[in-house]
Amino acid sequence: MLQQTWTSRCLMKFYAMVAASPTSWESHKVAERIEQRILNSNPIMEAFGNACTLRNNNSSRFGKFIQLQLNGAQQMTGAAVQTYLLEKTRVACQAPSERNFHIFYQIYKGARADERVQWRLPEGAAFSWLPHPERTLEEDCFEVTREAMLHLGIDAPTQNNIFQALAGLLHLGNTRFADSGNEAQPCPLVDDAQCQGSVGTSALLLGLPEDHLLETLRIRTIRAGRDQQVFRKPCSQAECDTRRDCLAKLVYARLFDWLVSVINSSICATPDSWTTFIGLLDVYGFESFPNNSLEQLCINYANEKLQQHFVAHYLRAQQEEYAVEGLAWSFVSYQDNQPCLDLIEGSPVSICSLLNEECRLNRPSSAAQLQTRIESALTGRPRLGRDRLSPEPSFTVLHYAGPVRYSTAGLVEKNKDPVPLELTRLLQQSQDPLLKVLFPADPEEKSQEEPSGQNRAPVLTVVSKFKASLEQLLQVLHSTTPHYIRCIKPNSQAQVQIFHREEVLSQLEACGLVETIHISAAGFPIRVSHRNFLERYKLLRRLRPATTPGPHGPCPAGGQSEWPPCAEPAMLRGLLQDILHALPAPLHCGRTKVFMTDSTLELLERRRAQVLEQCARHIQRGWRRYRCRTQARQRRAAVLIQAAVRSWLTRKHVQRLHAAATVIKRAWQEWRIRMAFLASEELDGVEEKHSSQTSCSPSSSPLPPAQTRLQGAITRLWPLGLALANAAVGVHGFQRKLVVFACLQLPVGSPRSCAVQTAQEQAGVLSIRALPQGSIRFHCRKSPLRYADTCPGPSPDSVTGFNQILLERHRPGHV
């Protein structure tokens, strides 16, 4: 299973939890311990083998194959880790904007105060091999690494020795040499206080004598002659730097291999305790940087091999599935990467063979010379290119993911990976307990020194070792059933909601998915089982009457197919012919699946969408019809209810008005009768009194003539004026005349035939008083006026109202 670091971490945790399902408490504790050790191995491997690159903050700088071992009951019993090609050159050389391995930053930032004193790591110290220490990453967690090492059996003193050796390598990186100017003299150290102290600090932390360390870095030993005489030759400045870097890479590589062996010894099970395994392969992805060297060539070579295996596995799976389904299979033509592999590893001449030959010749090789030899020996290869505008010697390989330009400078030296014998012997003399384990003083240890003459043994180069380990890995992959997981990063800033199209496309090309898509598109990429096909596309059949369900009849209830398997392919073909009539793209019906192309699937989905749209229209039409009918019925019912309510309210209102009118009419009639009765009684009383007063006062003295006439006029005209003033509101015409006639007591028929006689002359004068109570009412009272014969003169106490006004105006002497 191929994936990236984070996916590998998640899968390890998942498999460890799922496979650890013991039946007893004792086996449960054992499984839990194994699971914890397997999970703890991952932080250690990432701390010592991962680094921050231009495109990934936690990039694996080595390949690893983790084998999760299972017993017959499919329970996890152990695990094993195998590594490939650690990029140890990163210890002494980092590309711009990149960092060293995570472990160096962890001890630099996470060490305690006493540890800083012991490891000579003061706050704010600068190291040449520790670029960008100010950047803080999630992986810079020192405590997690310490705890994981403790769980795997690496105790605190051993951890202290490990971190002390790593601090010694940091101080070794600050050691710089100057040109001596004389080949017979060794190169002196740079006249710098930091540089002068770095050598001593590095020697102290590594447990080496300072003088012996300087001598080994600046002077090399040469054996020559038949007697193998030893000659000592001072190294140049470049050679001193190379030996210094070689020492650091050698220590770190041995330390990494030792950690892997410790992890395997802690988590690996015995061979007879497991029968099957689940493998997790975490390899470096395809790389293309501005400056590419041997590391990128090996990484891309591995990706080419894995891409070929993936394509072969995918095509083989396609062919097997087509054969099982009974489809006529024709080999799909695709762009094979075998020419690229022939260019890199082919026989008899390839890039790898030329590099190995340069190493065997044991001669100085320049970059331009290597470029010329590669171009001349591999002329005509379709996957070899050349950048003529490049100022540096280089060659270009056209990989499946794109062209990559490799610089020829340093290729031969990196391929040789020479380790001077003096460095190995120096480290064997170390007093540090860890270095004693990493470099045991074994007299039978094979030396990498090359004998002279005809006894020279073949050199085991980096390319050869990597090729051999890669072949072993491919054998394991061929013997298993692989599954592939491709991890795509949407952006290089590790931010959410940001999607960079160009970066994603380049990653898809680097993963080989673009080529895989082309291969898949050449065949039948869409495969649907018969039942799923019927469930999704059965609505495309034409509606037609059918008495018995045949091959083309309606689908049984429940959405499940009840046709026999042998009838399903024929039914599906008839179904598609009825719906599409003529397919624009090929479609094949296998024994259990339907194979289609993208165009056929698009056509089916488009027709299905049309049918669904028609069904939606029918549903909408029926719903709208039902809604309109319901609303009409509700409207009619509402009108009837409103009419009934209004009729009831009107009847109630009329009844209330009729009752109120009856009450008013009765009250008015009663009041009118009462007023008439009171008026009649008052008139009768006035007449009786007038008659009695007339008879009682015959001897009264008569009034003067003028006053008698005035009193008569007042008596006659006062009722007329008051009646006319009160009758002016609503009385007009004939009614007004009747009022005048009534006041003057004139005959209606012939006013000239009888004399005028007022009611005042007979029974006194009735006064009419207006009472303002909403409407004009007339109240009759007895008048205080009397005739002149009965009343000798107007008394101020008895004359009121209109009579008093008239009297005041006609008094003698009034103007």
Summary of the structure (lengths in Angstrom):
residues: 815
radius of gyration: 61.7
end to end distance: 140.7
largest distance: 203.3
contacts: 2233
relative contact order: 0.06
helix: 54%
strand: 11%
